[in-house]
Amino acid sequence: MKPIPFRRYVAVLRALGLVLVRTRGGHQVWDFPPGSGRSLVRPIIIRDKDKEIPVAHVQTNLLTLRLSINLTKEEFEALVAAV
């Protein structure tokens, strides 16, 4: 896996159904919309100043989204490429 461009990563989050909840101090907070029936243990936080999202952040966000068990590396890269 390699770093993902910021805009493409935001597109992936939107494709997964997440919405931007707020921006605070250069960090964006993403979560499922209220009333969607879906929730995260903790929201996804990304820095909007980064041009690319580091691999370590992508991996921890996959764990937060509970996708690491069901989504292979190849499937995730295909999702990123499709957006």
VOMI-734855 format. One record per residue (C-alpha): residue in one letter; x, y, z; residue number from 1. Coordinates in Angstrom, 2 decimals. Each point is the difference from the previous one (the first is absolute). Example, Ala and Ser with C-alpha at 12.3 -4.5 7.8 and 13.67 -1.06 7.14 Angstrom:
BEGIN
+------+---------+---------+---------+-----+
! type !       x !       y !       z ! seq !
+------+---------+---------+---------+-----+
!    A !   12.30 !   -4.50 !    7.80 !   1 !
!    S !    1.37 !    3.44 !   -0.66 !   2 !
+------+---------+---------+---------+-----+
// end
This chain:
BEGIN
+------+---------+---------+---------+-----+
! type !       x !       y !       z ! seq !
+------+---------+---------+---------+-----+
!    M !    0.00 !    0.00 !    0.00 !   1 !
!    K !    1.23 !    3.52 !   -0.67 !   2 !
!    P !   -1.08 !    3.48 !    1.17 !   3 !
!    I !   -3.28 !    1.21 !   -1.52 !   4 !
!    P !   -0.50 !    3.54 !   -1.32 !   5 !
!    F !   -2.16 !    2.04 !    2.39 !   6 !
!    R !   -2.82 !    0.73 !   -2.47 !   7 !
!    R !   -0.23 !   -3.61 !   -1.09 !   8 !
!    Y !   -0.14 !   -1.15 !    3.63 !   9 !
!    V !   -2.83 !    2.45 !    0.70 !  10 !
!    A !   -1.84 !   -1.42 !   -3.02 !  11 !
!    V !    0.47 !   -3.52 !    1.44 !  12 !
!    L !   -1.42 !    1.11 !    3.37 !  13 !
!    R !   -3.03 !    1.49 !   -1.76 !  14 !
!    A !   -0.43 !   -3.16 !   -2.08 !  15 !
!    L !   -0.07 !   -2.00 !    3.24 !  16 !
!    G !   -2.85 !    2.21 !    1.25 !  17 !
!    L !    1.90 !    2.28 !    2.37 !  18 !
!    V !   -0.60 !    3.74 !    0.23 !  19 !
!    L !    2.18 !    2.87 !    1.19 !  20 !
!    V !   -1.25 !    0.80 !    3.49 !  21 !
!    R !    2.28 !    2.93 !    0.78 !  22 !
!    T !    3.40 !    1.54 !   -0.58 !  23 !
!    R !    2.07 !    1.10 !    2.96 !  24 !
!    G !    3.54 !    1.29 !    0.00 !  25 !
!    G !    0.99 !   -1.51 !   -3.34 !  26 !
!    H !   -1.60 !   -3.39 !    0.74 !  27 !
!    Q !   -3.13 !   -1.34 !   -1.63 !  28 !
!    V !   -2.33 !   -2.24 !    1.98 !  29 !
!    W !   -1.96 !   -2.59 !   -2.01 !  30 !
!    D !   -2.82 !   -2.26 !    1.18 !  31 !
!    F !   -3.20 !   -1.58 !   -1.24 !  32 !
!    P !   -2.90 !    2.46 !   -0.18 !  33 !
!    P !   -2.35 !    0.18 !    2.99 !  34 !
!    G !   -3.02 !   -2.25 !   -0.42 !  35 !
!    S !    1.76 !   -2.28 !   -2.50 !  36 !
!    G !   -0.08 !   -2.93 !    2.41 !  37 !
!    R !    3.75 !   -0.38 !   -0.32 !  38 !
!    S !    2.61 !    1.23 !    2.42 !  39 !
!    L !    3.72 !   -0.15 !    0.60 !  40 !
!    V !    1.77 !   -0.73 !    3.28 !  41 !
!    R !    1.85 !    3.26 !   -0.59 !  42 !
!    P !   -0.13 !    2.45 !   -2.91 !  43 !
!    I !    2.53 !    0.03 !   -2.83 !  44 !
!    I !    2.44 !    2.91 !    0.37 !  45 !
!    I !    2.12 !    1.23 !   -2.90 !  46 !
!    R !    2.21 !    3.06 !   -0.36 !  47 !
!    D !   -1.16 !    2.20 !   -2.85 !  48 !
!    K !    3.51 !    1.45 !   -0.37 !  49 !
!    D !    1.45 !   -3.35 !   -1.14 !  50 !
!    K !    0.33 !   -0.52 !   -3.74 !  51 !
!    E !    0.00 !   -3.76 !    0.56 !  52 !
!    I !   -1.45 !   -2.18 !    2.73 !  53 !
!    P !    2.78 !   -2.20 !    1.47 !  54 !
!    V !   -0.37 !   -3.78 !   -0.14 !  55 !
!    A !   -0.09 !   -0.28 !    3.81 !  56 !
!    H !   -2.99 !    2.38 !    0.13 !  57 !
!    V !   -1.80 !   -1.94 !   -2.72 !  58 !
!    Q !    0.55 !   -3.24 !    1.89 !  59 !
!    T !   -1.28 !    1.36 !    3.33 !  60 !
!    N !   -2.98 !    1.53 !   -1.78 !  61 !
!    L !   -0.77 !   -3.39 !   -1.56 !  62 !
!    L !   -0.03 !   -1.49 !    3.49 !  63 !
!    T !   -2.33 !    2.76 !    1.19 !  64 !
!    L !   -2.29 !   -0.68 !   -2.96 !  65 !
!    R !    0.17 !   -3.72 !    0.80 !  66 !
!    L !    1.05 !   -0.67 !   -3.59 !  67 !
!    S !    3.37 !   -1.59 !    0.60 !  68 !
!    I !   -1.57 !   -3.40 !    0.61 !  69 !
!    N !   -2.32 !    0.09 !   -3.00 !  70 !
!    L !    1.94 !    2.13 !   -2.46 !  71 !
!    T !    3.26 !   -1.22 !   -1.50 !  72 !
!    K !    2.81 !    2.30 !   -1.04 !  73 !
!    E !   -0.84 !   -0.62 !   -3.66 !  74 !
!    E !   -3.70 !    0.76 !    0.55 !  75 !
!    F !    0.85 !    3.24 !    1.80 !  76 !
!    E !    2.38 !    1.06 !   -2.76 !  77 !
!    A !   -2.71 !   -0.80 !   -2.56 !  78 !
!    L !   -2.44 !    2.21 !    1.95 !  79 !
!    V !    2.53 !    2.84 !    0.07 !  80 !
!    A !    0.67 !   -0.40 !   -3.73 !  81 !
!    A !   -3.74 !    0.02 !   -0.77 !  82 !
!    V !   -0.61 !    3.34 !    1.71 !  83 !
+------+---------+---------+---------+-----+
// end
